Amino acid sequence: MLKNKNRGYQKLKVWNDAIDYYVKTCDVFRGFPFELKRVAAQSIASSDSVHRNISEGYCRRSIREYLNFLNIALGSLGESVSGLHAYRKSKQITEEEFQELDRLSYKLENGLLRLVESLEQKRERGEWTDHLMVKESNAIYGSE
């Protein structure tokens, strides 16, 4: 895997949990009948939004923006979970599918909440750097 500081979100457990949640959501909703394709597409989109907002917030490098994007991720997760309850009640997904997705979403939600709390504490203590410090040597470009 290619690495740089701006891809550090890939090391986050919560980002990996969000990817797992998206994959499972795709598995469940991929086979929905044609008349429910809009419902399936919206379910997949809301779960997709979670990992995307985690990474986008991280890459913005501003703690204010990062926290904002994490809250958007929490909102997308809430949208997704609300749909799960409706789909279970309407028997569009099985109890087993609901339980698996609910378990993954619960773990993900708690991880997001812990990350938000941790970042808020870092902000209060002044321990956040809003930019990447890159020091370049003139030797890199062939001049001394």
N, C-alpha and C positions, 0 to 999 in steps of 0.2 A: 504494500500500500504506500502511495506517495504521502509524504509528511511535510507539513509546515505549520507554523504557529496558528495560522488562520483556520486550519482543519482540526484544531484541538477538540472541537465538539465531538469528533468521532471517538474520542476516548471516554466520553461521558456515558455512564451506565444508563441514564435516562434517555439519551438519544438512541442507544441500541435497543432499549425497551420499546421506544416509540416505533422503531423499524419493525420489531417483532409484532407489535400490535397492528401495524399496517398490513403486514404479510398475512396474518391470521384473518383480518377483515377482508382482504382480497379473496382468500380461500373460501370464506363463508358466502360472500355476496357475488362471486363470479358466476355462479350458476342460477341466479335469479331469473324467473321467466320474463319474457319481453315486456309485458305490461307493468312490470316493477323495475325496469331498467333505470328509471330516474331515481327511484329510492336507493337502488344498489349503487348507482354512481355517486349520489350524495353521501352515502355511508363511507364509501371508499375515499371520497374527497376530504371528508372531515377527519378521517384517521390519517390521511396523507399530510394534512396541514400541520399535524402535531410535530412530527420530526422536522419538517421544513422550517417551522417557526423557531424551534430550538436552535437549529444551525444558523438561520438568518440573524437571530438576535446575537448569537455568539460572535458572528463575523462582523457585526456592526461596531464592536469594540467599545461601545459606550455602555456603562452599567445601566443608565436610564433606559436606553433602547433595548438592551438585553432583557431587563426585567419586563418591559412592555411586551416584547415578543414571547417571553415565557408565559405571560398572562393571556396572550392570544392563543398560545398552545393549549393552555388550560381550558379556555373557552371552546376551542375546537374539540377537545376531548369531552367536555360536557355535552356538546351537541351530539357527538357520536354515541355517548352512553345513553342519552335520552332516546335516541333512535332505537338502540338495542332493546330498551324496555318496551317500546311500542311494537317492535317487530316480534318480540317474544309473545306479547299479549295477543297480537293478531295472528299468531302461529305461522309467521313468515320465516322464522328461524326456530330451530329446535331448542329445547331446554339445555341440551349439552353445548350447542354452539353459543348460546347466551352465557352460560356459566364460564366457558373458556375465555370469551371476550371480556366478560365482566371482571374476571380474575386479572387478566392482563391490564385492563384499564385502571383497576384499583391500584395495582403496583405502580403503574406509570404515573397516575395522579399523585400518589404519595411521594414518588421520586421528584416530580416537578415542584411540589410544595416545599420539599426539603431544599431543593436547589434555590428556589426563590428566597426562602428564609436565610440560607447561607449567604447569598449575594447581598441581601439587604443588610446583613451584619457586616460584611466586608465594606459596603458603602458607608455605613455608619462609622466604622473604624478608619476609613480612608485608605484601605488596602487594595484599591482597584486601580489599575493602569488602563487608561482609555485608548492607548495606541500601542502599536508594535514599534519597538525601538530597533532600527536597523542601522548598523554601523558598517560603512563600506570603506574599503581600502582603495586608494588610488591604484595600487598594484593590480587590482582585479581588472582594471580597464587598460592596463598596459602603460600607464604613466606613473611616474614616481613623484 
